[in-house]
Amino acid sequence: MSMHSTYDFLRHLADSWGLLLMLAIFVGLCAWPFRPGAKERNRQAAEAIFKDENDGE
């Protein structure tokens, strides 16, 4: 296999399957905060900016 055909093969692989893999990762990361088990952690993260260092003292 020559260098040119190796490059063409890898370029085709990246253009097709690489794009699909990146799309799947993107969709997964966008959906991650909306999973049912994340509700409490999302609420804590949303309220963290309002918490004072001296709360409870």
Secondary structure, 3 states (H helix, E strand, C coil): CCHHHHHHHHHHHHHHHHHHHHHHHHHHHHHHHHCHHHHHHHHHHHHHHHCCCCCCC
